[in-house]
Amino acid sequence: MTTASADILAKYTRIAPAVIAAMARSHYAEELSAVQVQPLIDLSAKYNGFRTFPARELFFTPSH
């Protein structure tokens, strides 16, 4: 685990660094892709009555 979340906690809270170091902190991905989101869209569409759509429509793609 990186220390980035520990640094953020220390900056914005009064939690002692030793306590922060011993805490279990969540792991978060640094990137999200349309491939990861598509199954969620498909299941939501199936059970919530709307048509599925390409997840890539939710992501910004810079022009070259």
N, C-alpha and C positions, 0 to 999 in steps of 0.2 A: 504494500500500500504506500502510496506517496504521502508525503507530509503536507501536501497542499491543504487538505481539509483540516489538519491540525493547526496549521498556520492561520487559517480563516477563523476557526473557533477561538484561538487565542486572541486574535485581533478584536473580535466583536463580543466576547464574553469575558466574564471574570473567573473562568474555570482555570485552575492551576495547570500549568504545562504537564506536570507528572500525571494528573488525572486524565488529561486529554490523551497522553501517550498510551494510557492503559485502556482507553475506551474502545469499544467496537464501533467502527464507523462504516457507513454504507459505501459501497463501491459504485461509482457511476461511470458509464461509458463516456468516452471523449468524442465519439461520433455517433451519428444515427443515419441509417440509410433507408432508402425506399424498400429494399429487400426485407429489412427487419420489420417495417411497418405494414407491409401488404397483408400478411396473415390476419392482423388485427382488424384491418379495414374489411377484409372478406368475411370474417366472423361477425363483425358488427352489422354488416349489410344483411347477412343471412338471418340473424335473429332480431333485427330491428326494422326490417321491411324497406330497405332502400337498396338501390343498385350499387354494386361495387364500382370502384373506379381505380385507375392507376395511382399508386402511392406517390409516384414521382411528381404528380401534380401538386403535392403539398410541399415540395422542396424547391428552393431557389437554385437555379443553375446559372451561374454567371456567363454572359456572352463572351466569346473569345475575340 
